Amino acid sequence: MKSFLRAAAAIALVGAPLAFSPAAHAAEWAVDHDASKLSFSVRHGDKIVSGSFSDWDAAIDFDPTKPEDATIKVTVETRSVATDDGQMGKTLTGDAWLNSGGFAEATFASDEIVPTGEGSYDAVGTLTIRGISMPMTLPFVLDIKGDKAHAKGGSTLQRLDYKIGAEIDANTLDDVVKVDFELDATKK
């Protein structure tokens, strides 16, 4: 269960920031960390375990009139994972889970933002956890009013692809980890 939670937390932290990172030549945004959240959830046995990351940042360069110029890079400090089960949160940073000692950061990077409807986008990029990089698409909705922006989105990842809690069977701890993010940002 601890392995599963670690994997879920890593994914959530990495996935959430990506969904709202704008492009370098479009418009840069500063994340309001107090109003933003990167979270994850996963099934462990007959219950859902939820968690979040408290230490992450996103470099966002995005102009909705020029999505082709957008870039997003989210960096998550894996040691900052916490769950609704305090002991499990501590376990997630261990070698078999996020391995925070060997891999202090997880990242999501995208330079392909695809409009999918009015105010909705897909950030197509790469999620790296434990030094393992895999393609990821992060759908999100974005609402910009003046110099303020609000984004919300999420995706799923396969914890075993990143060798998170690899010794825990998927029947005990689900392989699919749901990652969600909600963030507010101000134009720089």
C-alpha positions in Angstrom: 0.0 0.0 0.0 2.8 2.3 0.8 4.4 1.6 -2.6 1.2 2.4 -4.3 0.8 5.7 -2.5 4.3 6.8 -3.4 3.7 6.1 -7.0 0.5 8.0 -7.0 2.0 11.0 -5.3 4.8 11.2 -7.8 2.5 11.1 -10.7 0.2 13.7 -9.2 3.0 16.1 -8.5 4.5 15.7 -11.9 1.2 15.7 -13.8 -0.6 18.6 -12.3 1.9 21.4 -13.1 2.3 20.3 -16.6 -1.3 20.9 -17.4 -1.0 24.6 -16.9 2.5 25.5 -18.1 2.5 28.2 -20.8 5.1 28.8 -23.6 8.4 30.7 -23.3 7.6 33.1 -26.2 3.9 33.4 -25.4 3.2 34.7 -21.9 5.0 33.7 -18.7 2.9 32.9 -15.6 3.8 32.6 -11.9 2.0 29.9 -9.9 0.2 30.9 -6.8 1.2 27.9 -4.6 -1.2 28.8 -1.8 -4.2 28.5 -4.2 -2.9 25.5 -6.2 -2.8 21.8 -5.5 -1.2 18.7 -7.1 -2.9 15.5 -5.8 -3.2 11.8 -6.6 -5.4 8.8 -5.6 -5.1 5.1 -6.0 -7.1 2.0 -4.9 -5.4 0.0 -2.2 -7.4 -3.1 -1.3 -11.0 -1.9 -0.8 -10.3 1.8 -0.2 -9.0 4.8 -2.1 -5.8 6.4 -0.7 -5.3 10.1 -1.5 -2.2 12.2 -1.4 -0.5 15.4 -2.6 2.8 17.1 -3.0 3.6 20.3 -1.2 6.8 21.3 -2.9 6.6 21.8 -6.7 7.0 24.5 -9.2 6.0 25.1 -12.8 7.6 27.2 -15.5 4.6 28.2 -17.7 4.8 30.1 -20.9 1.4 30.1 -22.6 -0.7 32.4 -24.7 -4.1 30.9 -25.8 -3.8 32.8 -29.1 -0.5 31.0 -29.8 -0.7 27.6 -28.2 1.9 26.3 -30.7 4.5 28.5 -28.8 3.7 27.2 -25.4 6.0 25.4 -23.0 5.4 23.9 -19.6 7.9 22.3 -17.2 6.8 21.1 -13.8 9.3 20.0 -11.2 8.1 18.1 -8.1 10.2 17.5 -5.0 9.4 13.8 -4.3 10.2 14.1 -0.6 7.2 16.5 -0.3 4.7 13.7 -0.7 2.0 13.3 1.9 -1.1 11.0 2.1 -4.2 10.8 4.2 -2.3 8.0 5.9 0.8 9.7 7.5 2.8 6.5 7.8 2.2 5.7 4.2 3.3 9.1 3.1 6.7 8.5 4.8 7.0 5.1 3.1 6.5 6.6 -0.4 9.9 8.4 -0.3 11.7 5.1 0.2 13.9 3.2 -2.3 11.1 0.8 -3.5 8.7 3.7 -4.1 9.7 7.2 -5.3 13.3 6.7 -4.2 13.6 10.3 -3.1 17.2 9.8 -2.0 18.2 8.8 -5.6 15.7 10.8 -7.5 14.8 14.0 -5.6 12.7 15.4 -8.4 10.0 14.2 -10.8 9.3 16.3 -13.9 6.8 16.8 -16.6 7.8 18.8 -19.7 5.7 19.8 -22.7 6.3 22.0 -25.7 3.2 20.8 -27.6 -0.1 22.2 -26.3 -3.0 21.2 -28.5 -6.4 23.0 -28.3 -9.2 20.5 -27.9 -12.2 22.9 -27.5 -12.9 26.4 -26.2 -10.7 26.8 -23.1 -9.6 23.1 -23.1 -6.2 21.8 -24.1 -3.9 18.7 -24.1 -0.4 19.2 -22.9 1.6 16.5 -24.8 4.9 15.8 -23.1 7.1 13.5 -21.1 6.7 12.5 -17.4 9.9 11.4 -15.7 9.8 9.6 -12.3 12.7 7.6 -10.8 14.8 8.5 -13.9 12.2 6.7 -16.2 10.7 8.9 -18.9 7.4 8.0 -20.5 5.1 10.0 -22.9 2.1 11.6 -21.2 -0.9 13.6 -22.3 -2.4 15.9 -19.7 -5.8 17.3 -20.6 -6.7 20.6 -18.9 -9.2 23.4 -19.0 -8.0 27.0 -18.7 -9.8 30.2 -17.8 -7.9 33.5 -18.1 -9.3 36.8 -16.9 -6.9 39.7 -17.4 -3.6 38.8 -15.7 -5.1 35.9 -13.7 -5.5 32.3 -14.8 -7.1 29.2 -13.4 -6.3 25.7 -14.7 -7.7 22.3 -13.8 -6.9 18.9 -15.2 -5.5 15.5 -14.7 -4.6 12.2 -16.1 -3.6 8.7 -15.1 -0.3 6.9 -15.0 0.8 3.3 -14.6 2.9 3.1 -11.4 4.6 -0.1 -12.5 5.9 1.7 -15.7 8.0 3.8 -13.3 8.9 0.8 -11.0 7.0 2.4 -8.1 6.1 -0.2 -5.5 7.1 -2.9 -8.1 6.9 -5.6 -5.4 3.2 -4.8 -4.7 0.8 -6.8 -6.9 -1.7 -4.7 -8.8 -4.6 -6.7 -7.2 -3.4 -5.2 -3.8 -2.4 -1.8 -5.0 -3.9 -0.7 -8.3 -1.4 0.0 -11.1 -3.4 3.0 -12.3 -2.8 6.2 -10.3 -5.1 9.2 -10.9 -3.3 12.5 -10.8 -5.2 15.8 -10.6 -4.2 19.4 -10.4 -5.8 22.7 -9.9 -3.8 25.9 -10.0 -4.0 29.6 -10.1 -1.4 31.8 -11.7 -0.6 35.5 -12.4 0.9 36.8 -15.6 4.5 38.0 -15.0 
